[in-house]
Structures are given as structure tokens and as C-alpha cells.
Amino acid sequence: MDLSRFHMMDSHILLSIVNEQLRIECENLEDLVGLFDIPRDGLEQKLSSIGYQYDFLSNQFKAK
């Protein structure tokens, strides 16, 4: 999966992909942004625009 153009993706599709990667491949958000070489703040801002924020305890983006 290539997330280098995440800023151009539909936010809901991005949410689904990111949460799946967090569930099966990455221990936390830092691992995910490092794996895909994307800016954490940009990803969080994009998903925040649809009402989601990263929850450390569950290791997924959840509705605010």
C-alpha cells in the first residue's frame, strides 16, 4: 500500500486503510508514519477533518 499521496485520498477510505494497518502491521502511530514515510501531523489533521483522532490505548483512530 502506498500512502505517499494520502492527502489526496478520500478521508474515509484513508481512515479504513490506516486503522487496518495499525491493527495488523504497526504497533503504534509512530510505526505507521515511519513505515509509510508520511508526516504524522498531516495524517492526524486529515483524519481530524472528518472527526477522528488517534487513540493510543486502542491503537486506532476513533470518532471524537
N, CA, C and O atoms as a Tripos MOL2 file, in Angstrom:
@<TRIPOS>MOLECULE
protein
  256   255    64     0     0
PROTEIN
NO_CHARGES

@<TRIPOS>ATOM
      1 N           0.8470   -1.1780    0.0000 N.3       1 MET1
      2 CA          0.0000    0.0000    0.0000 C.3       1 MET1
      3 C           0.8890    1.2350    0.0000 C.2       1 MET1
      4 O           1.8420    1.3270    0.7730 O.2       1 MET1
      5 N           0.5710    2.1720   -0.8650 N.am      2 ASP2
      6 CA          1.3140    3.4200   -0.9580 C.3       2 ASP2
      7 C           0.4650    4.5460   -0.3820 C.2       2 ASP2
      8 O          -0.5720    4.9030   -0.9420 O.2       2 ASP2
      9 N           0.9060    5.0940    0.7260 N.am      3 LEU3
     10 CA          0.1780    6.1990    1.3420 C.3       3 LEU3
     11 C           0.8580    7.5470    1.1150 C.2       3 LEU3
     12 O           0.5040    8.5400    1.7500 O.2       3 LEU3
     13 N           1.8260    7.5800    0.2160 N.am      4 SER4
     14 CA          2.5730    8.8250   -0.0090 C.3       4 SER4
     15 C           1.6700    9.9670   -0.4860 C.2       4 SER4
     16 O           2.0080   11.1350   -0.2970 O.2       4 SER4
     17 N           0.5520    9.6500   -1.0880 N.am      5 ARG5
     18 CA         -0.3870   10.6790   -1.5590 C.3       5 ARG5
     19 C          -1.6670   10.6620   -0.7140 C.2       5 ARG5
     20 O          -2.7650   10.8890   -1.2220 O.2       5 ARG5
     21 N          -1.5020   10.3910    0.5760 N.am      6 PHE6
     22 CA         -2.6540   10.2810    1.4760 C.3       6 PHE6
     23 C          -3.5010   11.5390    1.4840 C.2       6 PHE6
     24 O          -4.7190   11.4710    1.6530 O.2       6 PHE6
     25 N          -2.8610   12.6940    1.3030 N.am      7 HIS7
     26 CA         -3.5860   13.9700    1.3550 C.3       7 HIS7
     27 C          -4.5960   14.1110    0.2120 C.2       7 HIS7
     28 O          -5.4930   14.9530    0.2750 O.2       7 HIS7
     29 N          -4.4510   13.2900   -0.8280 N.am      8 MET8
     30 CA         -5.3680   13.3510   -1.9650 C.3       8 MET8
     31 C          -6.4490   12.2640   -1.8920 C.2       8 MET8
     32 O          -7.3730   12.2490   -2.7050 O.2       8 MET8
     33 N          -6.3300   11.3630   -0.9220 N.am      9 MET9
     34 CA         -7.2810   10.2500   -0.8000 C.3       9 MET9
     35 C          -8.5740   10.7130   -0.1270 C.2       9 MET9
     36 O          -8.5870   11.6890    0.6220 O.2       9 MET9
     37 N          -9.6470    9.9980   -0.4100 N.am     10 ASP10
     38 CA        -10.8890   10.2030    0.3260 C.3      10 ASP10
     39 C         -10.5990    9.9170    1.8040 C.2      10 ASP10
     40 O          -9.9970    8.8930    2.1270 O.2      10 ASP10
     41 N         -11.0130   10.7970    2.6850 N.am     11 SER11
     42 CA        -10.6850   10.6840    4.1110 C.3      11 SER11
     43 C         -11.2300    9.4110    4.7480 C.2      11 SER11
     44 O         -10.5790    8.8290    5.6150 O.2      11 SER11
     45 N         -12.4010    8.9760    4.3360 N.am     12 HIS12
     46 CA        -12.9890    7.7700    4.9310 C.3      12 HIS12
     47 C         -12.2700    6.5030    4.4690 C.2      12 HIS12
     48 O         -12.1260    5.5530    5.2380 O.2      12 HIS12
     49 N         -11.8320    6.4900    3.2440 N.am     13 ILE13
     50 CA        -11.0460    5.3520    2.7490 C.3      13 ILE13
     51 C          -9.6970    5.3390    3.4520 C.2      13 ILE13
     52 O          -9.2130    4.2800    3.8520 O.2      13 ILE13
     53 N          -9.0930    6.5010    3.6030 N.am     14 LEU14
     54 CA         -7.8280    6.6150    4.3170 C.3      14 LEU14
     55 C          -7.9730    6.1060    5.7480 C.2      14 LEU14
     56 O          -7.1180    5.3640    6.2320 O.2      14 LEU14
     57 N          -9.0260    6.4910    6.4140 N.am     15 LEU15
     58 CA         -9.2940    6.0340    7.7810 C.3      15 LEU15
     59 C          -9.3190    4.5110    7.8500 C.2      15 LEU15
     60 O          -8.7130    3.9120    8.7390 O.2      15 LEU15
     61 N         -10.0110    3.9030    6.9230 N.am     16 SER16
     62 CA        -10.1100    2.4430    6.8880 C.3      16 SER16
     63 C          -8.7470    1.7960    6.6830 C.2      16 SER16
     64 O          -8.4060    0.8310    7.3670 O.2      16 SER16
     65 N          -7.9780    2.3160    5.7550 N.am     17 ILE17
     66 CA         -6.6490    1.7600    5.4580 C.3      17 ILE17
     67 C          -5.7180    1.9360    6.6610 C.2      17 ILE17
     68 O          -5.0190    1.0020    7.0540 O.2      17 ILE17
     69 N          -5.7160    3.1210    7.2330 N.am     18 VAL18
     70 CA         -4.8310    3.4090    8.3610 C.3      18 VAL18
     71 C          -5.1750    2.5200    9.5540 C.2      18 VAL18
     72 O          -4.2790    1.9440   10.1700 O.2      18 VAL18
     73 N          -6.4480    2.4020    9.8850 N.am     19 ASN19
     74 CA         -6.8250    1.5690   11.0230 C.3      19 ASN19
     75 C          -6.5040    0.0980   10.7690 C.2      19 ASN19
     76 O          -6.1360   -0.6210   11.6970 O.2      19 ASN19
     77 N          -6.6380   -0.3520    9.5390 N.am     20 GLU20
     78 CA         -6.2720   -1.7290    9.2220 C.3      20 GLU20
     79 C          -4.7700   -1.9380    9.4090 C.2      20 GLU20
     80 O          -4.3540   -2.9430    9.9850 O.2      20 GLU20
     81 N          -3.9630   -1.0070    8.9330 N.am     21 GLN21
     82 CA         -2.5150   -1.1240    9.0900 C.3      21 GLN21
     83 C          -2.1130   -1.0780   10.5600 C.2      21 GLN21
     84 O          -1.2160   -1.8080   10.9820 O.2      21 GLN21
     85 N          -2.7650   -0.2340   11.3330 N.am     22 LEU22
     86 CA         -2.4920   -0.1680   12.7670 C.3      22 LEU22
     87 C          -2.8610   -1.4860   13.4450 C.2      22 LEU22
     88 O          -2.1880   -1.9120   14.3830 O.2      22 LEU22
     89 N          -3.8920   -2.1100   12.9880 N.am     23 ARG23
     90 CA         -4.3620   -3.3600   13.5820 C.3      23 ARG23
     91 C          -3.4450   -4.5320   13.2460 C.2      23 ARG23
     92 O          -3.1610   -5.3560   14.1150 O.2      23 ARG23
     93 N          -2.9760   -4.6200   11.9970 N.am     24 ILE24
     94 CA         -2.2680   -5.8300   11.5800 C.3      24 ILE24
     95 C          -0.7530   -5.6780   11.4490 C.2      24 ILE24
     96 O          -0.0390   -6.6800   11.4860 O.2      24 ILE24
     97 N          -0.2430   -4.4530   11.2960 N.am     25 GLU25
     98 CA          1.1690   -4.3250   10.9670 C.3      25 GLU25
     99 C           1.9570   -3.3860   11.8740 C.2      25 GLU25
    100 O           3.1670   -3.5620   12.0190 O.2      25 GLU25
    101 N           1.3250   -2.4150   12.4780 N.am     26 CYS26
    102 CA          2.0610   -1.3840   13.2190 C.3      26 CYS26
    103 C           1.6500   -1.3770   14.6880 C.2      26 CYS26
    104 O           0.4690   -1.4730   15.0240 O.2      26 CYS26
    105 N           2.6490   -1.2610   15.5480 N.am     27 GLU27
    106 CA          2.3820   -1.2420   16.9860 C.3      27 GLU27
    107 C           1.7980    0.0830   17.4640 C.2      27 GLU27
    108 O           1.1170    0.1370   18.4880 O.2      27 GLU27
    109 N           2.0660    1.1470   16.7170 N.am     28 ASN28
    110 CA          1.5460    2.4520   17.1070 C.3      28 ASN28
    111 C           1.6040    3.4030   15.9060 C.2      28 ASN28
    112 O           2.0520    3.0320   14.8210 O.2      28 ASN28
    113 N           1.1480    4.6160   16.1260 N.am     29 LEU29
    114 CA          1.0910    5.5920   15.0350 C.3      29 LEU29
    115 C           2.4900    5.9620   14.5410 C.2      29 LEU29
    116 O           2.6840    6.1810   13.3450 O.2      29 LEU29
    117 N           3.4500    6.0330   15.4370 N.am     30 GLU30
    118 CA          4.8250    6.3480   15.0280 C.3      30 GLU30
    119 C           5.3620    5.2920   14.0610 C.2      30 GLU30
    120 O           6.0330    5.6280   13.0850 O.2      30 GLU30
    121 N           5.0660    4.0100   14.3300 N.am     31 ASP31
    122 CA          5.4830    2.9420   13.4200 C.3      31 ASP31
    123 C           4.8490    3.1240   12.0450 C.2      31 ASP31
    124 O           5.5110    2.9450   11.0230 O.2      31 ASP31
    125 N           3.5690    3.4800   12.0220 N.am     32 LEU32
    126 CA          2.8540    3.6390   10.7610 C.3      32 LEU32
    127 C           3.4260    4.7760    9.9170 C.2      32 LEU32
    128 O           3.6910    4.6030    8.7270 O.2      32 LEU32
    129 N           3.6140    5.9390   10.5410 N.am     33 VAL33
    130 CA          4.1280    7.0680    9.7570 C.3      33 VAL33
    131 C           5.5700    6.8210    9.3240 C.2      33 VAL33
    132 O           5.9880    7.2980    8.2690 O.2      33 VAL33
    133 N           6.3270    6.0870   10.1220 N.am     34 GLY34
    134 CA          7.6880    5.7310    9.7330 C.3      34 GLY34
    135 C           7.7090    4.7300    8.5980 C.2      34 GLY34
    136 O           8.5030    4.8600    7.6670 O.2      34 GLY34
    137 N           6.8440    3.7340    8.6680 N.am     35 LEU35
    138 CA          6.7570    2.7020    7.6410 C.3      35 LEU35
    139 C           6.3970    3.2980    6.2820 C.2      35 LEU35
    140 O           6.9650    2.9190    5.2590 O.2      35 LEU35
    141 N           5.4560    4.2270    6.2820 N.am     36 PHE36
    142 CA          4.9810    4.8100    5.0300 C.3      36 PHE36
    143 C           5.6360    6.1540    4.7040 C.2      36 PHE36
    144 O           5.3440    6.7580    3.6720 O.2      36 PHE36
    145 N           6.5200    6.6160    5.5860 N.am     37 ASP37
    146 CA          7.2420    7.8720    5.3890 C.3      37 ASP37
    147 C           6.2900    9.0260    5.0750 C.2      37 ASP37
    148 O           6.4140    9.7070    4.0570 O.2      37 ASP37
    149 N           5.3380    9.2200    5.9850 N.am     38 ILE38
    150 CA          4.3600   10.3020    5.8460 C.3      38 ILE38
    151 C           4.3870   11.1500    7.1150 C.2      38 ILE38
    152 O           4.7530   10.6490    8.1790 O.2      38 ILE38
    153 N           4.0090   12.4120    7.0240 N.am     39 PRO39
    154 CA          4.0340   13.2830    8.2100 C.3      39 PRO39
    155 C           2.8680   12.9880    9.1510 C.2      39 PRO39
    156 O           1.7080   12.9760    8.7400 O.2      39 PRO39
    157 N           3.1930   12.7540   10.4040 N.am     40 ARG40
    158 CA          2.1670   12.4370   11.3970 C.3      40 ARG40
    159 C           1.1360   13.5570   11.5060 C.2      40 ARG40
    160 O          -0.0680   13.3000   11.5180 O.2      40 ARG40
    161 N           1.6090   14.7910   11.5850 N.am     41 ASP41
    162 CA          0.6760   15.9080   11.7660 C.3      41 ASP41
    163 C          -0.2730   16.0480   10.5750 C.2      41 ASP41
    164 O          -1.4420   16.3880   10.7570 O.2      41 ASP41
    165 N           0.2070   15.7940    9.3790 N.am     42 GLY42
    166 CA         -0.6520   15.8630    8.1910 C.3      42 GLY42
    167 C          -1.7150   14.7820    8.2000 C.2      42 GLY42
    168 O          -2.8700   15.0330    7.8560 O.2      42 GLY42
    169 N          -1.3220   13.5730    8.5960 N.am     43 LEU43
    170 CA         -2.2770   12.4630    8.6810 C.3      43 LEU43
    171 C          -3.3210   12.7420    9.7480 C.2      43 LEU43
    172 O          -4.5170   12.5650    9.5150 O.2      43 LEU43
    173 N          -2.8710   13.1780   10.9230 N.am     44 GLU44
    174 CA         -3.8130   13.4650   12.0030 C.3      44 GLU44
    175 C          -4.7550   14.6070   11.6320 C.2      44 GLU44
    176 O          -5.9340   14.5730   11.9820 O.2      44 GLU44
    177 N          -4.2580   15.5980   10.9410 N.am     45 GLN45
    178 CA         -5.0940   16.7270   10.5230 C.3      45 GLN45
    179 C          -6.1530   16.2740    9.5130 C.2      45 GLN45
    180 O          -7.3130   16.6800    9.5940 O.2      45 GLN45
    181 N          -5.7450   15.4380    8.5690 N.am     46 LYS46
    182 CA         -6.6760   14.9370    7.5470 C.3      46 LYS46
    183 C          -7.7990   14.1440    8.2010 C.2      46 LYS46
    184 O          -8.9660   14.3260    7.8550 O.2      46 LYS46
    185 N          -7.4620   13.2680    9.1420 N.am     47 LEU47
    186 CA         -8.4880   12.4470    9.7760 C.3      47 LEU47
    187 C          -9.2930   13.2440   10.8070 C.2      47 LEU47
    188 O         -10.4510   12.9240   11.0770 O.2      47 LEU47
    189 N          -8.6880   14.2620   11.3700 N.am     48 SER48
    190 CA         -9.4130   15.1430   12.2850 C.3      48 SER48
    191 C         -10.5080   15.9130   11.5480 C.2      48 SER48
    192 O         -11.5350   16.2610   12.1310 O.2      48 SER48
    193 N         -10.2810   16.1720   10.2770 N.am     49 SER49
    194 CA        -11.2570   16.9240    9.4820 C.3      49 SER49
    195 C         -12.5720   16.1590    9.3180 C.2      49 SER49
    196 O         -13.5960   16.7570    8.9860 O.2      49 SER49
    197 N         -12.5530   14.8450    9.5460 N.am     50 ILE50
    198 CA        -13.7990   14.0620    9.4930 C.3      50 ILE50
    199 C         -14.1980   13.5790   10.8870 C.2      50 ILE50
    200 O         -15.0660   12.7190   11.0330 O.2      50 ILE50
    201 N         -13.5530   14.1460   11.9080 N.am     51 GLY51
    202 CA        -13.9600   13.8780   13.2840 C.3      51 GLY51
    203 C         -13.2870   12.6950   13.9530 C.2      51 GLY51
    204 O         -13.8550   12.1090   14.8750 O.2      51 GLY51
    205 N         -12.0940   12.3290   13.5140 N.am     52 TYR52
    206 CA        -11.3840   11.2010   14.1130 C.3      52 TYR52
    207 C         -10.0460   11.6450   14.6860 C.2      52 TYR52
    208 O          -9.3720   12.5210   14.1440 O.2      52 TYR52
    209 N          -9.6810   11.0100   15.8050 N.am     53 GLN53
    210 CA         -8.3790   11.2740   16.4060 C.3      53 GLN53
    211 C          -7.7710    9.9580   16.8550 C.2      53 GLN53
    212 O          -8.4750    8.9820   17.1170 O.2      53 GLN53
    213 N          -6.4510    9.9520   16.9380 N.am     54 TYR54
    214 CA         -5.7340    8.7360   17.3050 C.3      54 TYR54
    215 C          -5.9100    8.4560   18.7870 C.2      54 TYR54
    216 O          -5.7420    9.3440   19.6230 O.2      54 TYR54
    217 N          -6.2510    7.2050   19.1060 N.am     55 ASP55
    218 CA         -6.3790    6.7510   20.4800 C.3      55 ASP55
    219 C          -5.2450    5.7720   20.7540 C.2      55 ASP55
    220 O          -5.2200    4.6730   20.2000 O.2      55 ASP55
    221 N          -4.3050    6.1730   21.6120 N.am     56 PHE56
    222 CA         -3.1270    5.3770   21.9090 C.3      56 PHE56
    223 C          -3.4870    4.0100   22.5020 C.2      56 PHE56
    224 O          -2.8860    2.9970   22.1460 O.2      56 PHE56
    225 N          -4.4580    3.9900   23.3970 N.am     57 LEU57
    226 CA         -4.8010    2.7400   24.0960 C.3      57 LEU57
    227 C          -5.3320    1.6590   23.1680 C.2      57 LEU57
    228 O          -5.0030    0.4840   23.3290 O.2      57 LEU57
    229 N          -6.1400    2.0450   22.2090 N.am     58 SER58
    230 CA         -6.6930    1.0550   21.2780 C.3      58 SER58
    231 C          -5.8840    0.9650   19.9840 C.2      58 SER58
    232 O          -6.1270    0.0840   19.1590 O.2      58 SER58
    233 N          -4.9220    1.8750   19.8060 N.am     59 ASN59
    234 CA         -4.0890    1.9330   18.6100 C.3      59 ASN59
    235 C          -4.9220    2.0190   17.3340 C.2      59 ASN59
    236 O          -4.7270    1.2660   16.3800 O.2      59 ASN59
    237 N          -5.8520    2.9590   17.3570 N.am     60 GLN60
    238 CA         -6.6550    3.2090   16.1620 C.3      60 GLN60
    239 C          -7.2180    4.6170   16.2170 C.2      60 GLN60
    240 O          -7.2270    5.2620   17.2650 O.2      60 GLN60
    241 N          -7.6820    5.0750   15.0780 N.am     61 PHE61
    242 CA         -8.3650    6.3670   15.0260 C.3      61 PHE61
    243 C          -9.8320    6.1270   15.3600 C.2      61 PHE61
    244 O         -10.4860    5.2500   14.7950 O.2      61 PHE61
    245 N         -10.3260    6.9290   16.2900 N.am     62 LYS62
    246 CA        -11.7160    6.8190   16.7420 C.3      62 LYS62
    247 C         -12.4100    8.1630   16.6150 C.2      62 LYS62
    248 O         -11.7700    9.2150   16.6070 O.2      62 LYS62
    249 N         -13.7230    8.1070   16.5160 N.am     63 ALA63
    250 CA        -14.5150    9.3470   16.4550 C.3      63 ALA63
    251 C         -14.3340   10.1250   17.7470 C.2      63 ALA63
    252 O         -14.2960    9.5550   18.8370 O.2      63 ALA63
    253 N         -14.2220   11.4440   17.6010 N.am     64 LYS64
    254 CA        -14.0320   12.3250   18.7610 C.3      64 LYS64
    255 C         -15.2500   12.3110   19.6480 C.2      64 LYS64
    256 O         -15.2750   12.9930   20.6730 O.2      64 LYS64
@<TRIPOS>BOND
     1     1     2 1
     2     2     3 1
     3     3     4 2
     4     3     5 am
     5     5     6 1
     6     6     7 1
     7     7     8 2
     8     7     9 am
     9     9    10 1
    10    10    11 1
    11    11    12 2
    12    11    13 am
    13    13    14 1
    14    14    15 1
    15    15    16 2
    16    15    17 am
    17    17    18 1
    18    18    19 1
    19    19    20 2
    20    19    21 am
    21    21    22 1
    22    22    23 1
    23    23    24 2
    24    23    25 am
    25    25    26 1
    26    26    27 1
    27    27    28 2
    28    27    29 am
    29    29    30 1
    30    30    31 1
    31    31    32 2
    32    31    33 am
    33    33    34 1
    34    34    35 1
    35    35    36 2
    36    35    37 am
    37    37    38 1
    38    38    39 1
    39    39    40 2
    40    39    41 am
    41    41    42 1
    42    42    43 1
    43    43    44 2
    44    43    45 am
    45    45    46 1
    46    46    47 1
    47    47    48 2
    48    47    49 am
    49    49    50 1
    50    50    51 1
    51    51    52 2
    52    51    53 am
    53    53    54 1
    54    54    55 1
    55    55    56 2
    56    55    57 am
    57    57    58 1
    58    58    59 1
    59    59    60 2
    60    59    61 am
    61    61    62 1
    62    62    63 1
    63    63    64 2
    64    63    65 am
    65    65    66 1
    66    66    67 1
    67    67    68 2
    68    67    69 am
    69    69    70 1
    70    70    71 1
    71    71    72 2
    72    71    73 am
    73    73    74 1
    74    74    75 1
    75    75    76 2
    76    75    77 am
    77    77    78 1
    78    78    79 1
    79    79    80 2
    80    79    81 am
    81    81    82 1
    82    82    83 1
    83    83    84 2
    84    83    85 am
    85    85    86 1
    86    86    87 1
    87    87    88 2
    88    87    89 am
    89    89    90 1
    90    90    91 1
    91    91    92 2
    92    91    93 am
    93    93    94 1
    94    94    95 1
    95    95    96 2
    96    95    97 am
    97    97    98 1
    98    98    99 1
    99    99   100 2
   100    99   101 am
   101   101   102 1
   102   102   103 1
   103   103   104 2
   104   103   105 am
   105   105   106 1
   106   106   107 1
   107   107   108 2
   108   107   109 am
   109   109   110 1
   110   110   111 1
   111   111   112 2
   112   111   113 am
   113   113   114 1
   114   114   115 1
   115   115   116 2
   116   115   117 am
   117   117   118 1
   118   118   119 1
   119   119   120 2
   120   119   121 am
   121   121   122 1
   122   122   123 1
   123   123   124 2
   124   123   125 am
   125   125   126 1
   126   126   127 1
   127   127   128 2
   128   127   129 am
   129   129   130 1
   130   130   131 1
   131   131   132 2
   132   131   133 am
   133   133   134 1
   134   134   135 1
   135   135   136 2
   136   135   137 am
   137   137   138 1
   138   138   139 1
   139   139   140 2
   140   139   141 am
   141   141   142 1
   142   142   143 1
   143   143   144 2
   144   143   145 am
   145   145   146 1
   146   146   147 1
   147   147   148 2
   148   147   149 am
   149   149   150 1
   150   150   151 1
   151   151   152 2
   152   151   153 am
   153   153   154 1
   154   154   155 1
   155   155   156 2
   156   155   157 am
   157   157   158 1
   158   158   159 1
   159   159   160 2
   160   159   161 am
   161   161   162 1
   162   162   163 1
   163   163   164 2
   164   163   165 am
   165   165   166 1
   166   166   167 1
   167   167   168 2
   168   167   169 am
   169   169   170 1
   170   170   171 1
   171   171   172 2
   172   171   173 am
   173   173   174 1
   174   174   175 1
   175   175   176 2
   176   175   177 am
   177   177   178 1
   178   178   179 1
   179   179   180 2
   180   179   181 am
   181   181   182 1
   182   182   183 1
   183   183   184 2
   184   183   185 am
   185   185   186 1
   186   186   187 1
   187   187   188 2
   188   187   189 am
   189   189   190 1
   190   190   191 1
   191   191   192 2
   192   191   193 am
   193   193   194 1
   194   194   195 1
   195   195   196 2
   196   195   197 am
   197   197   198 1
   198   198   199 1
   199   199   200 2
   200   199   201 am
   201   201   202 1
   202   202   203 1
   203   203   204 2
   204   203   205 am
   205   205   206 1
   206   206   207 1
   207   207   208 2
   208   207   209 am
   209   209   210 1
   210   210   211 1
   211   211   212 2
   212   211   213 am
   213   213   214 1
   214   214   215 1
   215   215   216 2
   216   215   217 am
   217   217   218 1
   218   218   219 1
   219   219   220 2
   220   219   221 am
   221   221   222 1
   222   222   223 1
   223   223   224 2
   224   223   225 am
   225   225   226 1
   226   226   227 1
   227   227   228 2
   228   227   229 am
   229   229   230 1
   230   230   231 1
   231   231   232 2
   232   231   233 am
   233   233   234 1
   234   234   235 1
   235   235   236 2
   236   235   237 am
   237   237   238 1
   238   238   239 1
   239   239   240 2
   240   239   241 am
   241   241   242 1
   242   242   243 1
   243   243   244 2
   244   243   245 am
   245   245   246 1
   246   246   247 1
   247   247   248 2
   248   247   249 am
   249   249   250 1
   250   250   251 1
   251   251   252 2
   252   251   253 am
   253   253   254 1
   254   254   255 1
   255   255   256 2
@<TRIPOS>SUBSTRUCTURE
     1 MET1         2 RESIDUE 1 A MET
     2 ASP2         6 RESIDUE 1 A ASP
     3 LEU3        10 RESIDUE 1 A LEU
     4 SER4        14 RESIDUE 1 A SER
     5 ARG5        18 RESIDUE 1 A ARG
     6 PHE6        22 RESIDUE 1 A PHE
     7 HIS7        26 RESIDUE 1 A HIS
     8 MET8        30 RESIDUE 1 A MET
     9 MET9        34 RESIDUE 1 A MET
    10 ASP10       38 RESIDUE 1 A ASP
    11 SER11       42 RESIDUE 1 A SER
    12 HIS12       46 RESIDUE 1 A HIS
    13 ILE13       50 RESIDUE 1 A ILE
    14 LEU14       54 RESIDUE 1 A LEU
    15 LEU15       58 RESIDUE 1 A LEU
    16 SER16       62 RESIDUE 1 A SER
    17 ILE17       66 RESIDUE 1 A ILE
    18 VAL18       70 RESIDUE 1 A VAL
    19 ASN19       74 RESIDUE 1 A ASN
    20 GLU20       78 RESIDUE 1 A GLU
    21 GLN21       82 RESIDUE 1 A GLN
    22 LEU22       86 RESIDUE 1 A LEU
    23 ARG23       90 RESIDUE 1 A ARG
    24 ILE24       94 RESIDUE 1 A ILE
    25 GLU25       98 RESIDUE 1 A GLU
    26 CYS26      102 RESIDUE 1 A CYS
    27 GLU27      106 RESIDUE 1 A GLU
    28 ASN28      110 RESIDUE 1 A ASN
    29 LEU29      114 RESIDUE 1 A LEU
    30 GLU30      118 RESIDUE 1 A GLU
    31 ASP31      122 RESIDUE 1 A ASP
    32 LEU32      126 RESIDUE 1 A LEU
    33 VAL33      130 RESIDUE 1 A VAL
    34 GLY34      134 RESIDUE 1 A GLY
    35 LEU35      138 RESIDUE 1 A LEU
    36 PHE36      142 RESIDUE 1 A PHE
    37 ASP37      146 RESIDUE 1 A ASP
    38 ILE38      150 RESIDUE 1 A ILE
    39 PRO39      154 RESIDUE 1 A PRO
    40 ARG40      158 RESIDUE 1 A ARG
    41 ASP41      162 RESIDUE 1 A ASP
    42 GLY42      166 RESIDUE 1 A GLY
    43 LEU43      170 RESIDUE 1 A LEU
    44 GLU44      174 RESIDUE 1 A GLU
    45 GLN45      178 RESIDUE 1 A GLN
    46 LYS46      182 RESIDUE 1 A LYS
    47 LEU47      186 RESIDUE 1 A LEU
    48 SER48      190 RESIDUE 1 A SER
    49 SER49      194 RESIDUE 1 A SER
    50 ILE50      198 RESIDUE 1 A ILE
    51 GLY51      202 RESIDUE 1 A GLY
    52 TYR52      206 RESIDUE 1 A TYR
    53 GLN53      210 RESIDUE 1 A GLN
    54 TYR54      214 RESIDUE 1 A TYR
    55 ASP55      218 RESIDUE 1 A ASP
    56 PHE56      222 RESIDUE 1 A PHE
    57 LEU57      226 RESIDUE 1 A LEU
    58 SER58      230 RESIDUE 1 A SER
    59 ASN59      234 RESIDUE 1 A ASN
    60 GLN60      238 RESIDUE 1 A GLN
    61 PHE61      242 RESIDUE 1 A PHE
    62 LYS62      246 RESIDUE 1 A LYS
    63 ALA63      250 RESIDUE 1 A ALA
    64 LYS64      254 RESIDUE 1 A LYS
